[in-house]
Protein backbone atom coordinates (compact mmCIF):
# COMPACT_ATOMS: atom_id res chain seq x y z
CA UNK A 1 0.00 0.00 0.00
CA UNK A 2 2.88 2.34 0.61
CA UNK A 3 3.95 1.78 -2.98
CA UNK A 4 0.51 2.88 -4.21
CA UNK A 5 0.71 6.07 -2.15
CA UNK A 6 4.25 6.70 -3.38
CA UNK A 7 3.14 6.09 -6.97
CA UNK A 8 0.34 8.63 -6.64
CA UNK A 9 2.65 11.25 -5.16
CA UNK A 10 5.36 10.61 -7.77
CA UNK A 11 2.86 10.89 -10.62
CA UNK A 12 1.59 14.19 -9.20
CA UNK A 13 5.15 15.45 -8.94
CA UNK A 14 5.84 14.40 -12.54
CA UNK A 15 2.64 16.09 -13.67
CA UNK A 16 3.69 19.31 -11.98
CA UNK A 17 7.27 18.97 -13.25
CA UNK A 18 5.99 18.56 -16.81
CA UNK A 19 4.20 21.90 -16.53
CA UNK A 20 7.24 23.47 -14.88
CA UNK A 21 9.64 22.29 -17.59
CA UNK A 22 7.53 23.83 -20.33
CA UNK A 23 5.81 20.96 -22.10
CA UNK A 24 2.85 23.25 -22.60
CA UNK A 25 2.29 26.89 -23.36
CA UNK A 26 3.57 29.21 -20.68
CA UNK A 27 5.38 26.58 -18.54
CA UNK A 28 5.56 28.00 -14.98
CA UNK A 29 2.38 29.96 -15.44
CA UNK A 30 0.43 26.74 -16.09
CA UNK A 31 1.50 25.16 -12.80
CA UNK A 32 -0.01 28.08 -10.93
CA UNK A 33 -3.41 27.10 -12.33
CA UNK A 34 -3.25 23.93 -10.24
CA UNK A 35 -2.65 25.76 -6.98
CA UNK A 36 -5.65 27.30 -5.29
CA UNK A 37 -5.10 27.32 -1.54
CA UNK A 38 -8.48 28.87 -0.65
CA UNK A 39 -10.30 25.98 -2.35
CA UNK A 40 -8.10 23.38 -0.67
CA UNK A 41 -8.61 25.17 2.65
CA UNK A 42 -12.41 25.14 2.15
CA UNK A 43 -12.37 21.41 1.43
CA UNK A 44 -10.40 20.74 4.61
CA UNK A 45 -12.57 23.07 6.72
CA UNK A 46 -15.69 21.25 5.57
CA UNK A 47 -14.28 17.70 5.83
CA UNK A 48 -12.12 17.66 8.97
CA UNK A 49 -14.16 19.05 11.90
CA UNK A 50 -16.17 15.83 12.26
CA UNK A 51 -12.99 13.92 12.99
CA UNK A 52 -11.46 16.22 15.54
CA UNK A 53 -14.45 17.15 17.67
CA UNK A 54 -13.30 14.70 20.37
CA UNK A 55 -9.59 15.41 19.99
CA UNK A 56 -6.82 13.35 18.42
CA UNK A 57 -6.80 10.56 21.00
CA UNK A 58 -10.49 9.72 20.93
CA UNK A 59 -13.18 8.88 18.43
CA UNK A 60 -12.96 9.18 14.68
CA UNK A 61 -9.58 10.91 14.54
CA UNK A 62 -7.90 8.01 16.31
CA UNK A 63 -9.67 5.52 14.05
CA UNK A 64 -8.68 7.47 10.93
CA UNK A 65 -5.05 7.81 12.00
CA UNK A 66 -4.96 4.05 12.66
CA UNK A 67 -5.44 3.58 8.89
CA UNK A 68 -1.95 4.98 8.33
CA UNK A 69 -0.50 2.64 10.95
CA UNK A 70 -2.12 -0.29 9.11
CA UNK A 71 0.26 0.36 6.23
CA UNK A 72 3.02 -1.11 8.40
CA UNK A 73 2.91 -4.91 8.04
CA UNK A 74 3.83 -5.51 11.69
CA UNK A 75 0.94 -3.44 13.09
CA UNK A 76 -1.88 -5.51 14.63
CA UNK A 77 -5.27 -4.49 15.99
CA UNK A 78 -8.60 -6.08 16.81
CA UNK A 79 -11.40 -6.75 14.36
CA UNK A 80 -13.47 -4.00 15.99
CA UNK A 81 -10.56 -1.61 15.55
CA UNK A 82 -10.35 -2.54 11.87
CA UNK A 83 -14.07 -1.98 11.46
CA UNK A 84 -13.87 1.43 13.14
CA UNK A 85 -10.88 2.31 10.95
CA UNK A 86 -12.71 1.33 7.77
CA UNK A 87 -15.75 3.36 8.84
CA UNK A 88 -13.55 6.40 9.55
CA UNK A 89 -11.77 6.17 6.18
CA UNK A 90 -15.07 5.77 4.31
CA UNK A 91 -16.53 8.72 6.22
CA UNK A 92 -13.50 10.83 5.29
CA UNK A 93 -13.95 9.84 1.64
CA UNK A 94 -17.60 10.93 1.72
CA UNK A 95 -16.76 14.14 3.57
CA UNK A 96 -14.12 15.06 0.99
CA UNK A 97 -16.43 14.17 -1.89
CA UNK A 98 -19.20 16.40 -0.54
CA UNK A 99 -16.74 19.17 0.32
CA UNK A 100 -15.41 19.02 -3.25
CA UNK A 101 -18.95 19.28 -4.61
CA UNK A 102 -19.69 22.26 -2.38
CA UNK A 103 -16.52 24.11 -3.37
CA UNK A 104 -17.12 23.36 -7.05
CA UNK A 105 -20.69 24.65 -6.84
CA UNK A 106 -19.45 27.69 -4.96
CA UNK A 107 -16.98 28.35 -7.77
CA UNK A 108 -19.75 27.94 -10.35
CA UNK A 109 -21.91 30.48 -8.50
CA UNK A 110 -19.00 32.92 -8.47
CA UNK A 111 -18.48 32.25 -12.18
CA UNK A 112 -22.10 33.03 -12.96
CA UNK A 113 -21.79 36.38 -11.18
CA UNK A 114 -18.77 37.37 -13.29
CA UNK A 115 -20.04 36.36 -16.74
CA UNK A 116 -20.36 39.99 -17.77
CA UNK A 117 -16.56 40.37 -17.53
CA UNK A 118 -15.18 38.19 -20.35
CA UNK A 119 -11.58 38.44 -19.12
CA UNK A 120 -12.41 36.85 -15.77
CA UNK A 121 -14.37 33.88 -17.13
CA UNK A 122 -11.29 31.67 -17.71
CA UNK A 123 -9.80 32.10 -14.24
CA UNK A 124 -13.23 31.65 -12.67
CA UNK A 125 -13.76 28.37 -14.55
CA UNK A 126 -10.40 27.28 -13.15
CA UNK A 127 -11.49 28.18 -9.62
CA UNK A 128 -14.78 26.36 -10.15
CA UNK A 129 -13.17 23.14 -11.40
CA UNK A 130 -10.10 22.97 -9.17
CA UNK A 131 -12.26 21.61 -6.35
CA UNK A 132 -12.95 18.50 -8.43
CA UNK A 133 -9.22 18.13 -9.06
CA UNK A 134 -8.37 18.35 -5.36
CA UNK A 135 -11.19 15.97 -4.47
CA UNK A 136 -9.91 13.40 -6.97
CA UNK A 137 -6.35 13.64 -5.63
CA UNK A 138 -7.47 13.28 -2.01
CA UNK A 139 -9.69 10.34 -2.95
CA UNK A 140 -6.74 8.67 -4.70
CA UNK A 141 -4.72 9.09 -1.51
CA UNK A 142 -7.51 7.61 0.64
CA UNK A 143 -8.27 4.58 -1.55
CA UNK A 144 -5.15 2.60 -0.52
CA UNK A 145 -6.07 3.17 3.14
CA UNK A 146 -9.57 1.83 2.52
CA UNK A 147 -8.25 -1.19 0.61
CA UNK A 148 -5.71 -2.00 3.33
CA UNK A 149 -8.38 -1.85 6.06
CA UNK A 150 -10.67 -4.13 4.03
CA UNK A 151 -7.82 -6.52 3.30
CA UNK A 152 -6.90 -6.71 6.98
CA UNK A 153 -10.53 -7.41 7.89
CA UNK A 154 -10.70 -10.24 5.36
CA UNK A 155 -7.42 -11.68 6.63
CA UNK A 156 -8.72 -11.45 10.20
CA UNK A 157 -11.94 -13.29 9.28
CA UNK A 158 -10.03 -15.98 7.36
CA UNK A 159 -7.67 -16.50 10.29
CA UNK A 160 -10.66 -16.92 12.62
CA UNK A 161 -12.32 -19.40 10.29
CA UNK A 162 -9.15 -21.51 10.26
CA UNK A 163 -9.22 -22.11 14.04
CA UNK A 164 -8.86 -25.77 15.19
CA UNK A 165 -12.31 -25.85 16.80
CA UNK A 166 -14.02 -24.75 13.61
CA UNK A 167 -12.00 -27.20 11.53
CA UNK A 168 -13.08 -30.10 13.76
CA UNK A 169 -16.73 -29.03 13.56
CA UNK A 170 -16.43 -28.72 9.78
CA UNK A 171 -14.76 -32.16 9.60
CA UNK A 172 -17.62 -33.72 11.60
CA UNK A 173 -20.18 -32.04 9.34
CA UNK A 174 -18.36 -33.29 6.26
CA UNK A 175 -18.16 -36.81 7.71
CA UNK A 176 -21.90 -36.71 8.54
CA UNK A 177 -22.71 -35.58 5.01
CA UNK A 178 -20.59 -38.39 3.56
CA UNK A 179 -22.36 -41.05 5.68
CA UNK A 180 -25.79 -39.73 4.66
CA UNK A 181 -24.84 -40.01 0.98
CA UNK A 182 -24.00 -43.71 1.39
C-alpha positions in Angstrom: 0.0 0.0 0.0 2.9 2.3 0.6 3.9 1.8 -3.0 0.5 2.9 -4.2 0.7 6.1 -2.2 4.3 6.7 -3.4 3.1 6.1 -7.0 0.3 8.6 -6.6 2.7 11.2 -5.2 5.4 10.6 -7.8 2.9 10.9 -10.6 1.6 14.2 -9.2 5.1 15.4 -8.9 5.8 14.4 -12.5 2.6 16.1 -13.7 3.7 19.3 -12.0 7.3 19.0 -13.2 6.0 18.6 -16.8 4.2 21.9 -16.5 7.2 23.5 -14.9 9.6 22.3 -17.6 7.5 23.8 -20.3 5.8 21.0 -22.1 2.8 23.2 -22.6 2.3 26.9 -23.4 3.6 29.2 -20.7 5.4 26.6 -18.5 5.6 28.0 -15.0 2.4 30.0 -15.4 0.4 26.7 -16.1 1.5 25.2 -12.8 0.0 28.1 -10.9 -3.4 27.1 -12.3 -3.2 23.9 -10.2 -2.7 25.8 -7.0 -5.7 27.3 -5.3 -5.1 27.3 -1.5 -8.5 28.9 -0.6 -10.3 26.0 -2.4 -8.1 23.4 -0.7 -8.6 25.2 2.7 -12.4 25.1 2.2 -12.4 21.4 1.4 -10.4 20.7 4.6 -12.6 23.1 6.7 -15.7 21.2 5.6 -14.3 17.7 5.8 -12.1 17.7 9.0 -14.2 19.0 11.9 -16.2 15.8 12.3 -13.0 13.9 13.0 -11.5 16.2 15.5 -14.5 17.2 17.7 -13.3 14.7 20.4 -9.6 15.4 20.0 -6.8 13.3 18.4 -6.8 10.6 21.0 -10.5 9.7 20.9 -13.2 8.9 18.4 -13.0 9.2 14.7 -9.6 10.9 14.5 -7.9 8.0 16.3 -9.7 5.5 14.1 -8.7 7.5 10.9 -5.1 7.8 12.0 -5.0 4.0 12.7 -5.4 3.6 8.9 -1.9 5.0 8.3 -0.5 2.6 10.9 -2.1 -0.3 9.1 0.3 0.4 6.2 3.0 -1.1 8.4 2.9 -4.9 8.0 3.8 -5.5 11.7 0.9 -3.4 13.1 -1.9 -5.5 14.6 -5.3 -4.5 16.0 -8.6 -6.1 16.8 -11.4 -6.7 14.4 -13.5 -4.0 16.0 -10.6 -1.6 15.5 -10.4 -2.5 11.9 -14.1 -2.0 11.5 -13.9 1.4 13.1 -10.9 2.3 10.9 -12.7 1.3 7.8 -15.7 3.4 8.8 -13.6 6.4 9.5 -11.8 6.2 6.2 -15.1 5.8 4.3 -16.5 8.7 6.2 -13.5 10.8 5.3 -14.0 9.8 1.6 -17.6 10.9 1.7 -16.8 14.1 3.6 -14.1 15.1 1.0 -16.4 14.2 -1.9 -19.2 16.4 -0.5 -16.7 19.2 0.3 -15.4 19.0 -3.2 -18.9 19.3 -4.6 -19.7 22.3 -2.4 -16.5 24.1 -3.4 -17.1 23.4 -7.1 -20.7 24.7 -6.8 -19.4 27.7 -5.0 -17.0 28.4 -7.8 -19.8 27.9 -10.3 -21.9 30.5 -8.5 -19.0 32.9 -8.5 -18.5 32.2 -12.2 -22.1 33.0 -13.0 -21.8 36.4 -11.2 -18.8 37.4 -13.3 -20.0 36.4 -16.7 -20.4 40.0 -17.8 -16.6 40.4 -17.5 -15.2 38.2 -20.3 -11.6 38.4 -19.1 -12.4 36.9 -15.8 -14.4 33.9 -17.1 -11.3 31.7 -17.7 -9.8 32.1 -14.2 -13.2 31.7 -12.7 -13.8 28.4 -14.5 -10.4 27.3 -13.1 -11.5 28.2 -9.6 -14.8 26.4 -10.2 -13.2 23.1 -11.4 -10.1 23.0 -9.2 -12.3 21.6 -6.3 -12.9 18.5 -8.4 -9.2 18.1 -9.1 -8.4 18.3 -5.4 -11.2 16.0 -4.5 -9.9 13.4 -7.0 -6.3 13.6 -5.6 -7.5 13.3 -2.0 -9.7 10.3 -3.0 -6.7 8.7 -4.7 -4.7 9.1 -1.5 -7.5 7.6 0.6 -8.3 4.6 -1.6 -5.2 2.6 -0.5 -6.1 3.2 3.1 -9.6 1.8 2.5 -8.2 -1.2 0.6 -5.7 -2.0 3.3 -8.4 -1.8 6.1 -10.7 -4.1 4.0 -7.8 -6.5 3.3 -6.9 -6.7 7.0 -10.5 -7.4 7.9 -10.7 -10.2 5.4 -7.4 -11.7 6.6 -8.7 -11.4 10.2 -11.9 -13.3 9.3 -10.0 -16.0 7.4 -7.7 -16.5 10.3 -10.7 -16.9 12.6 -12.3 -19.4 10.3 -9.1 -21.5 10.3 -9.2 -22.1 14.0 -8.9 -25.8 15.2 -12.3 -25.9 16.8 -14.0 -24.7 13.6 -12.0 -27.2 11.5 -13.1 -30.1 13.8 -16.7 -29.0 13.6 -16.4 -28.7 9.8 -14.8 -32.2 9.6 -17.6 -33.7 11.6 -20.2 -32.0 9.3 -18.4 -33.3 6.3 -18.2 -36.8 7.7 -21.9 -36.7 8.5 -22.7 -35.6 5.0 -20.6 -38.4 3.6 -22.4 -41.1 5.7 -25.8 -39.7 4.7 -24.8 -40.0 1.0 -24.0 -43.7 1.4 
